[in-house]
Amino acid sequence: MRAISVEQAESRLSAVRCAICKTNGFVIDRRTMQPDGEWKGACVKCRYSFPVHTDMEFYQRTQPDIPYRLKEITCPACQSRGVDLDFRIVMSVREAHYFVTCKTCGHQFPERSTLETFE
C-alpha cells in the first residue's frame, strides 16, 4: 500500500464539493498532520474543516467489509471492477468519500461511501 502525498490529496479533493458552500477548492492544514495519517482538510472559500484519513492499511484491517466493497466498485473509465483505496474523507455526517484508483487502468476517482454515513 503506497502513501499519498499532501499535494496529491489536495489535488484529488477537488473532485468533491464542500458540504457547506458547495465549492470544490480545498487545502490540507499541514499544522494538523498527525503521524498516524490523520489530517484536516479545509474549504478554501468557507474554511469548513473535515478529517482526511490516509492510513488505509490500518483501516482495511479493522473494517472487515471494506475489502469486499473495494472489489465491487466499478471504474467509470474502463468499467472494470476492483480498486485500491488511497485515502478517505468524512465530509459531513451524511457524506463520506473514498478516493480510489482502478486496478485495471489506473484511473483515480472518488466513490461515495455508504458505510460511513450516519443518517
Secondary structure as UniProt FT lines:
FT   HELIX           6..13
FT   TURN            14..15
FT   TURN            19..21
FT   STRAND          26..28
FT   HELIX           30..32
FT   TURN            35..36
FT   STRAND          38..43
FT   TURN            44..46
FT   STRAND          49..53
FT   HELIX           56..62
FT   TURN            64..65
FT   HELIX           66..72
FT   TURN            76..78
FT   STRAND          83..92
FT   TURN            93..94
FT   STRAND          95..102
FT   TURN            103..105
FT   STRAND          108..113
//
